[in-house]
């Protein structure tokens, strides 16, 4: 349920409304037990996913784990959804990977901090409900494109290709992978295929043990057998190393995340970043894209959770929570976080009652880092790549994409395909901007097609207008895309017409462009000594016309509520042609 504070007419979203709502419902020991069990399940799932998604982003795996630990807890405690589980998600890979390539880990953390501030601003501005207006073809287009790009980025690890340094261009990456195919490693492919098979088969057995955990365990076992035979297999420990206060090691550092300013982390050149206007300007576009995608992902996830649990989330408090989480997590080495649909659904199915389950999940990930860092280091890279193949396939919604291609209107199909291609060929920032722009243009066109003006020859009523009166019915919204089209018909009137009546009872909205067009029409008709009567304008639109000054201009003009009143007005005008009326 939405919880808000009121101050001077402004409704202030209350951070942590989900936690407060659950507490007010009555939080018992039994419900705590449900949350703990759900948190344990989600924590086990989150460990391999967090590592895999961090690596896919281009950063060491511990930064994904830090994200689940810090952001997962902060967002749960300050957000507006009782069941959302937040952490690194696959949707961000295509945005974050280019940031890391161009600005390093430090640039990514600063962009995350900026995105968090934008999310908080969106929540405080109560813009949470606006996210629902992002068209489905746009969302489907870029999510399918993201899935394809994620899968492409995993090919070098899955195939064991040597010397492939992927960049932020999909086409260039394809060429690099193609050239490196002769270096394919059968050992790496074998580990990847075994892991992939386990990930596909295990869910069909309907066991409570999460498939990612089983898949990585099978892949790790396969890699261990190969290494016992003297065949090298790339693992987290062989790929990544760490240094901390004079100590060093391979794999994942066995420490809880520590506090450090984001700009102290290395940039693309390996040196700490220097904060300046040029860097902020370069990161502003990606930060906006991160904020938009985080808002879409988290609110869609909350809507799905509401449908599964028959609860209601507070979208503005959820945006504030997501923003606070993303503002805090960079100071602990964590990357961008948002709600994850798969983990949230698992949370609900595991019996969670409140955000406490998300906090427990963060504690489980923390314990895994501290106590099992050495074990996590032996996970093979090919196995993580196989896990990301499954994630990419699930988020791509390929079946929905194909179904939409076959069944949707041509305009929606074009928007979806263009978003998909822009995401794959360029990046998601361009895809979302162009997609929303195209969808808005198509919407304007469709609304304009609904607006029309029709001349009425007679009325099925007792109202009879004199022959010097022309009656027109205007239907549909009058806005910048439709006003000129609707009013153009009125500029050509028959000779001898002295009054034009516009029946506007079916006009639901009126914008400034339409008011200017109506005023121009009224002036043109006034010069021909023709009066204008507006009939049936809603009170708010009549007030708009009055405020615009149309009612006070010289010439015959009236705004009346019904046709009977219009008949009396026109007969009065025609009886005294010198009279100017404005009622």
Beta strands, then each sheet from edge to edge (+ up, - down):
strand 1: 4-7
strand 2: 10-13
strand 3: 86-87
strand 4: 241-244
strand 5: 247-250
strand 6: 338-339
strand 7: 452-456
strand 8: 469-475
strand 9: 499-506
strand 10: 531-535
strand 11: 557-560
sheet 1: 1+ 2-
sheet 2: 3+ 6-
sheet 3: 4+ 5-
sheet 4: 7+ 8- 9- 10- 11-
end
